[in-house]
Amino acid sequence: MDFPKYSLGIGDRFAHQGKAQLAAFVKAKQLGVDVAPVWNKSNREQASVRQEADEAVKAAGWTSPYFVDADHIGLKTVDAFLPFSDFFTIDVADFIAKPADENDIRAFVSDQRRFIGPLSVPRIERPLDITEARIDAIARKYLLAVKEAAKVYHHIEAAKGKGNFVTEVSMDETDHPQTPVELLFILAALAREGIPVQTIAPKFTGRFNKGVDYVGDVGHFEKEFGDDLAVIAFAIKTFGLPADLKLSVHSGSDKFSIYPAIRRSVRKHGAGLHLKTAGTTWLEELIGLALAGGDGLQIAKDVYAHALDRFDELVAPYASVIDIDRGRVPPAQQVAGWTGEQYASVLRHDPSSKHYNPGFRQLLHVGYKVAAQLGSRFTDALKKHQEIVARNVIENIFDRHLKRIFIDA
């Protein structure tokens, strides 16, 4: 399946903002930049993302490609997504650092001996230092994960047919970032297993916390990102991987400090990019409800109060991707006295605002379960205040993401 050069993953937990989300892509297209929307669908989503995407596309008259992503799936979970998805993010992080069969390791190392020595990769400043021991170590760490990806890919292929879906392989949810050398031989292994991977999601250096800015050395990230793009270009030519193979950045929403580095690198290399946002549309729903006042503001306050009461429960599953200073999140009693503007200014990701509170934002980011448990009280409010909610959704996706990543000079 053809996969456009640029794409942005978007989540919509309650399946009410598809039209608003797509409106942001329409604005980018009107400025001459084609970015394909990829609606993320995971086990956490509350409604049919496929139906939402199709309805939004029909209503907007959108004729460019769009996709629905089965997000972070494995062999045990993929079947539920097969009827609805045409993009599959195969997550094999649980298989990293687990040993493959010794015969498979030896065969892989033997296959890659031709690269031993200083390996010059165009656009990487210094030759890569490739030794047999290094290839062996990479195989021992990643080969089983690649073989698991192959099992999942071929299972999907048997159900959907070859060429009828986009394949992403995700290795980002692990403890240590992959080096460019590791990425090179991961791609070699994927090609060897017959996986026509079109986007690869490595783990980068620095912190990619949910819904807030990047934490780390931006200069180091830019070099690493550029080297990874160079490795991908080399792997496409060397291993016969799809020409539209591109890097994928997960938890990529709100990483404002690295967007210029990403934009420069992508343009310098003439490369594509897939950037997956992390469900921040639901935060824009809260902002819209708060600004609507009345019942909307009360719902926003109630969601926060319940989320604060359930702090440990809500935060625990996301401990590796959030950093909340509990002493700096406001008490529920204080929030209960806020105006809608106050609530929105504390939640909205505007680093220049003295009111912005990243802990407040991160807690609400992982507090979507609270809103889900409100049921129709929450979703009816979204319908009632759709205009103001949609305005914030569009502004977030277009102004803070599409524009900064793909358009700004």
C-alpha positions in Angstrom: 0.0 0.0 0.0 1.3 3.4 -0.9 2.2 5.5 2.1 2.6 9.3 1.7 5.8 11.0 2.5 4.4 12.8 5.6 1.9 11.5 8.1 0.6 12.4 11.5 -0.9 10.0 14.0 -3.9 11.3 15.9 -5.9 9.8 18.7 -9.5 10.5 19.7 -10.5 8.5 22.7 -14.2 9.3 22.6 -14.6 9.4 18.8 -16.2 12.8 18.6 -13.5 15.0 17.1 -12.7 13.3 13.7 -14.1 16.2 11.7 -12.3 18.8 13.7 -9.0 16.8 13.5 -9.3 16.4 9.7 -10.0 20.2 9.4 -6.5 20.8 10.6 -5.1 18.6 7.8 -7.3 20.5 5.3 -5.7 23.7 6.5 -2.2 22.3 5.9 -3.2 21.0 2.4 -4.5 24.5 1.6 -1.0 25.7 2.3 0.5 23.2 -0.1 1.6 20.6 2.4 0.1 17.1 2.1 0.1 15.2 5.4 -1.9 12.0 5.7 -4.0 11.6 8.9 -3.6 8.3 10.7 -6.2 7.7 13.3 -4.8 5.6 16.1 -7.0 2.8 17.3 -5.9 0.9 20.4 -7.5 -1.3 23.1 -8.0 1.9 25.1 -10.2 3.7 22.6 -13.8 3.9 23.6 -15.6 3.7 20.2 -15.1 2.8 16.6 -12.3 4.9 15.1 -12.8 3.5 11.6 -16.4 4.7 11.5 -15.4 8.1 12.9 -12.6 8.4 10.3 -14.7 7.4 7.4 -17.5 9.8 8.4 -15.0 12.7 8.8 -13.5 12.0 5.4 -16.8 11.9 3.7 -18.1 15.1 5.3 -14.9 17.0 4.4 -14.7 15.6 0.8 -11.1 14.5 1.6 -9.7 12.6 -1.4 -6.1 12.1 -0.2 -5.0 9.0 1.7 -5.9 8.4 5.3 -5.4 5.4 7.6 -6.6 3.7 10.8 -3.8 2.4 12.9 -4.0 -0.8 15.0 -1.7 0.7 17.6 0.9 -1.3 19.5 -0.5 -4.7 18.6 1.0 -8.2 18.9 -0.1 -11.7 17.9 -2.5 -12.0 20.9 -4.3 -8.7 20.1 -4.2 -8.2 16.4 -7.3 -10.1 15.3 -9.8 -7.6 16.8 -8.3 -4.9 14.5 -8.1 -6.8 11.3 -11.6 -5.8 9.9 -11.0 -2.1 10.6 -7.4 -1.2 10.3 -5.1 -0.6 7.3 -2.0 0.4 9.3 -0.5 -1.9 11.9 2.0 -0.9 14.5 3.7 -4.1 15.5 5.1 -3.7 19.0 7.8 -6.2 19.8 9.4 -4.4 22.7 8.6 -7.3 25.0 10.9 -9.6 22.9 13.9 -7.3 23.0 16.9 -8.7 24.9 15.4 -12.2 24.8 17.6 -14.8 23.1 16.8 -16.2 19.7 17.8 -19.7 18.6 21.6 -20.1 18.4 21.4 -21.4 14.8 19.4 -18.3 13.8 21.9 -16.0 15.4 24.8 -17.7 13.7 23.1 -17.6 10.3 22.3 -13.9 10.7 25.9 -13.0 11.7 27.3 -15.0 8.8 24.9 -13.2 6.5 26.1 -9.7 7.7 29.9 -10.4 7.7 30.2 -8.4 4.4 29.7 -5.2 6.5 32.6 -5.9 8.9 35.1 -3.0 9.0 34.6 0.7 8.7 31.3 1.2 6.9 30.7 4.5 5.2 27.1 5.6 5.2 26.3 8.7 3.1 25.5 11.7 5.3 27.0 10.2 8.4 30.1 12.1 9.3 32.3 9.1 10.4 32.3 5.5 9.2 30.4 3.1 11.4 32.6 0.7 13.2 31.3 -2.8 12.5 32.8 -5.9 14.1 31.5 -9.5 14.2 31.2 -9.2 17.9 29.0 -6.2 17.5 26.7 -7.9 15.0 26.5 -10.9 17.3 25.5 -8.7 20.2 22.8 -6.9 18.1 21.4 -10.3 17.0 21.2 -11.5 20.5 19.3 -8.4 21.6 17.0 -7.9 18.6 16.7 -11.0 16.4 13.9 -12.6 18.5 12.0 -9.4 18.4 12.3 -9.2 14.6 11.2 -12.8 14.2 8.1 -12.1 16.4 7.4 -9.1 14.1 7.6 -11.5 11.2 5.0 -13.8 12.8 2.6 -10.9 13.3 3.2 -9.4 9.8 2.5 -12.7 8.1 -0.6 -13.3 10.2 -1.9 -9.9 9.0 -0.9 -10.6 5.4 -2.8 -13.8 5.4 -6.0 -12.0 6.5 -5.7 -8.7 4.6 -3.6 -9.7 1.5 -0.2 -8.5 0.5 0.1 -4.8 -0.2 -3.2 -3.9 1.4 -1.9 -2.3 4.6 1.0 -0.3 6.0 3.4 -2.0 8.3 5.2 -0.2 11.2 7.6 -2.0 13.6 7.8 -0.4 17.0 10.8 -0.8 19.3 10.5 2.4 21.3 8.9 1.1 24.5 12.2 -0.2 25.9 14.8 1.0 28.3 17.7 2.0 26.1 17.7 3.9 22.7 19.0 2.1 19.6 22.2 3.3 18.1 22.4 3.9 14.3 24.4 0.7 14.0 21.7 -1.2 15.9 19.1 0.3 13.6 21.0 -0.7 10.5 21.1 -4.4 11.5 17.5 -4.3 12.8 16.5 -3.2 9.3 18.7 -5.9 7.8 16.9 -8.5 9.9 13.5 -7.2 9.0 14.4 -7.4 5.3 15.7 -10.9 5.8 12.4 -11.9 7.3 10.5 -10.6 4.3 8.7 -7.7 6.2 8.1 -4.8 3.8 8.3 -2.3 6.7 7.3 1.2 5.8 7.9 2.9 9.1 10.2 2.1 12.0 9.9 3.5 15.5 13.1 3.3 17.4 13.7 4.6 20.9 15.5 8.0 20.8 17.6 9.5 23.6 15.9 11.9 26.0 12.5 11.7 27.6 9.3 11.6 25.5 6.8 12.1 28.3 3.1 12.0 27.4 1.6 15.4 26.4 4.6 17.6 27.4 7.8 18.8 25.8 10.9 16.8 25.1 13.5 16.5 28.0 17.0 16.1 26.9 19.9 17.4 24.7 18.3 18.8 21.6 21.6 19.0 19.7 22.4 15.3 20.5 18.9 14.4 19.4 19.2 16.2 16.1 22.5 14.4 15.3 21.0 11.0 16.3 17.8 11.7 14.2 19.8 12.7 11.2 22.1 9.6 11.5 19.0 7.4 11.7 17.6 9.0 8.5 20.9 8.3 6.8 20.8 4.7 7.9 17.2 4.3 6.6 18.2 5.6 3.2 21.2 3.3 3.1 19.1 0.3 4.2 16.5 1.0 1.5 19.2 0.7 -1.2 21.2 -2.1 0.4 18.4 -4.4 1.7 15.7 -3.7 -0.9 13.3 -2.3 1.7 10.3 -0.2 0.5 11.3 3.2 -1.0 8.8 4.9 1.3 10.3 3.5 4.5 10.5 6.4 7.1 11.2 7.1 10.7 8.3 7.2 13.2 8.4 9.3 16.3 6.2 8.0 19.0 4.7 10.1 21.9 5.6 12.9 19.5 2.9 15.4 20.4 3.9 18.6 22.2 7.7 18.0 21.7 8.0 21.6 20.6 11.7 22.0 21.4 12.7 19.3 18.9 10.3 20.1 16.0 12.8 22.5 14.4 15.5 19.8 14.5 13.1 17.2 13.0 12.0 19.6 10.3 15.6 20.5 9.4 16.7 16.9 9.3 13.8 15.7 7.2 14.3 18.5 4.7 18.1 18.0 4.6 17.7 14.3 3.9 14.7 14.6 1.6 13.1 12.0 3.9 9.6 11.2 5.0 8.3 11.3 8.5 5.5 9.7 10.6 4.9 11.4 13.9 2.4 9.8 16.3 0.7 12.1 18.8 -0.2 10.8 22.2 -3.9 11.3 22.7 -3.8 15.0 23.4 -7.1 15.7 21.6 -8.9 14.6 24.8 -7.1 17.4 26.7 -8.5 19.9 24.1 -11.9 18.5 24.8 -11.4 19.4 28.5 -10.1 22.8 27.6 -13.2 23.4 25.4 -15.6 22.2 28.1 -13.9 24.5 30.6 -14.1 27.5 28.3 -17.8 26.7 27.7 -18.5 27.4 31.3 -21.6 26.1 33.2 -22.0 22.3 33.0 -18.9 22.0 30.8 -16.7 23.7 33.3 -18.1 21.6 36.2 -17.4 18.4 34.3 -13.8 19.5 33.7 -13.4 20.3 37.4 -15.0 16.9 38.4 -12.7 15.0 36.1 -9.7 16.6 37.8 -11.0 16.0 41.3 -11.6 12.3 40.6 -8.2 12.0 38.8 -6.4 13.5 41.8 -8.2 11.1 44.2 -7.1 8.2 42.0 -3.6 9.5 41.4 -1.6 6.4 42.1 -4.0 4.1 40.1 -4.0 6.4 37.0 -0.3 7.2 37.0 1.1 3.7 37.7 0.7 2.3 34.1 2.4 5.3 32.7 5.2 5.7 35.2 8.0 5.5 32.6 6.5 8.2 30.4 5.3 10.9 32.8 7.0 13.0 35.5 4.6 14.6 37.9 5.8 16.6 40.9 2.9 15.8 43.2 3.7 18.8 45.4 3.1 21.2 42.4 -0.3 19.9 41.3 -3.1 22.1 42.7 -5.6 20.7 45.3 -9.1 20.0 44.0 -10.5 22.7 46.3 -8.4 25.3 44.6 -9.4 24.1 41.1 -13.1 24.1 42.2 -12.9 27.9 42.4 -11.4 28.5 39.0 -13.0 30.2 36.0 -13.0 28.4 32.7 -10.1 30.6 31.5 -8.0 29.8 34.5 -8.6 26.0 34.0 -7.7 26.3 30.3 -4.6 28.3 30.9 -3.2 25.8 33.4 -4.0 22.8 31.1 -3.1 24.3 27.7 0.5 23.5 26.6 1.8 27.0 26.4 5.3 27.1 27.9 5.4 30.9 27.7 2.4 31.1 30.1 3.1 31.6 33.8 -0.1 29.6 34.5 0.8 26.4 32.5 1.3 23.4 34.9 2.9 20.3 33.3 1.9 18.1 36.2 -1.7 19.1 36.0 -1.6 18.4 32.3 0.0 15.0 32.6 -2.4 13.9 35.3 -5.3 14.8 33.2 -3.7 13.1 30.2 -3.7 9.8 31.9 -7.1 10.5 33.6 -9.2 9.7 30.5 -10.7 6.8 32.4 -12.4 9.2 34.7 -14.2 10.9 31.8 -15.0 7.5 30.2 -16.8 6.5 33.5 -18.9 9.6 33.3 -20.5 8.1 30.3 -23.2 10.1 28.6 -22.7 13.0 30.9 -19.3 13.6 29.3 -20.2 12.7 25.7 -23.4 14.7 25.8 -21.4 17.8 26.9 -19.0 17.3 24.0 -21.9 17.4 21.6 -23.5 20.4 23.3 -20.3 22.4 23.2 -18.9 21.0 20.0 -18.1 24.3 18.4 -15.7 25.6 21.1 -14.2 22.1 21.6 -13.6 21.8 17.9 -11.9 25.2 17.7 -9.4 24.1 20.3 -8.8 20.7 18.6 -8.1 22.3 15.3 -5.8 24.9 16.9 -3.8 22.2 18.7 -3.3 19.9 15.7 -2.7 22.7 13.1 -0.9 25.5 14.9 1.1 23.5 17.5 1.8 20.3 15.4 1.3 20.3 11.6 2.5 23.9 11.2 5.6 23.6 13.4 6.7 20.2 12.1 5.9 20.4 8.4 5.3 24.0 7.4 7.3 26.6 9.4 10.4 27.9 7.7 
